[in-house]
Amino acid sequence: MVQVRILGVAVDTEGQHIILLKPLGEAPATGRVLPIWIGEQEAASTLIALGGDTPSRPQSHDLMKTLLDTVGAHVERVDVTRIDEGTFYAEIALSTPTGSLVLDARPSDSVALALRAAAPLYVADEVLDEAGIPAALVEPASDEEESPDGEQALDEFMDFLEHVNPEDFQG
């Protein structure tokens, strides 16, 4: 497992949302980034949490966090464990007053909950190897941010989004 951070949320050319996960400690435009297609509501929930905003009414992931807090449980970590025929799978590790639990969950919900719980995110090495894309497609190198090469990296990412489909990640 490799610990990751949320690089951002993107939208592909078909209007589908993608969450981008990148291993911690990797320099910009190096290594691989894991794109996971998520629903519109999960994308909005993730963006709210990333922005540190508080919605006027609790969303599902806020409610999940409140329920965990109320029963004395907390999220220890979230793991994206595997990909099977283009579908990603995740697990939420909980610490409860009665012991540890591991719950099967969608990565989109798991990430949104992990953000609210300030829990670490991990991706199985095999998942990153199989479904990861070159980081240079989604982020400029640190010295390229204002250079024409940075624009080229953005153009390459836009081309990637234009031609990629979730089915491309099916085994």
GITADA-V744726 format. One record per backbone hydrogen bond with DSSP energy under -0.5 kcal/mol. CO is the residue of the C=O (numbers start at 1). NH is the residue of the N-H. If there is no record, write none. Layout:
CO/NH ; CO/NH
//
This chain:
2/123 ; 3/24 ; 4/121 ; 5/7 ; 5/22 ; 8/20 ; 10/18 ; 12/15 ; 16/12 ; 17/38 ; 18/10 ; 19/21 ; 19/36 ; 20/7 ; 20/8 ; 21/34 ; 22/5 ; 23/26 ; 27/30 ; 31/135 ; 32/23 ; 33/35 ; 33/133 ; 34/21 ; 36/19 ; 38/17 ; 39/43 ; 40/44 ; 41/45 ; 42/46 ; 43/47 ; 44/48 ; 45/49 ; 46/50 ; 47/51 ; 48/53 ; 49/52 ; 53/55 ; 59/63 ; 60/64 ; 61/65 ; 62/66 ; 63/67 ; 64/68 ; 65/69 ; 66/70 ; 67/71 ; 68/73 ; 69/72 ; 74/76 ; 74/95 ; 76/120 ; 77/93 ; 78/122 ; 79/81 ; 79/91 ; 80/124 ; 82/89 ; 84/87 ; 86/88 ; 87/84 ; 89/81 ; 89/82 ; 90/105 ; 91/79 ; 91/93 ; 92/94 ; 92/103 ; 93/76 ; 93/77 ; 94/96 ; 94/101 ; 95/74 ; 96/99 ; 99/96 ; 101/94 ; 103/92 ; 105/90 ; 106/110 ; 107/111 ; 108/112 ; 109/113 ; 110/114 ; 111/115 ; 112/116 ; 113/117 ; 114/118 ; 114/119 ; 115/118 ; 120/78 ; 121/4 ; 122/80 ; 123/2 ; 124/127 ; 124/128 ; 125/129 ; 126/130 ; 127/131 ; 128/132 ; 131/35 ; 133/33 ; 134/137 ; 135/138 ; 135/139 ; 141/144 ; 141/145 ; 144/147 ; 144/150 ; 147/150 ; 147/151 ; 148/152 ; 149/153 ; 150/154 ; 151/155 ; 152/156 ; 153/157 ; 154/158 ; 155/159 ; 156/160 ; 157/161 ; 158/162 ; 159/163 ; 160/163 ; 160/164 ; 161/13 ; 165/168 ; 166/169 ; 167/170 ; 169/86
//
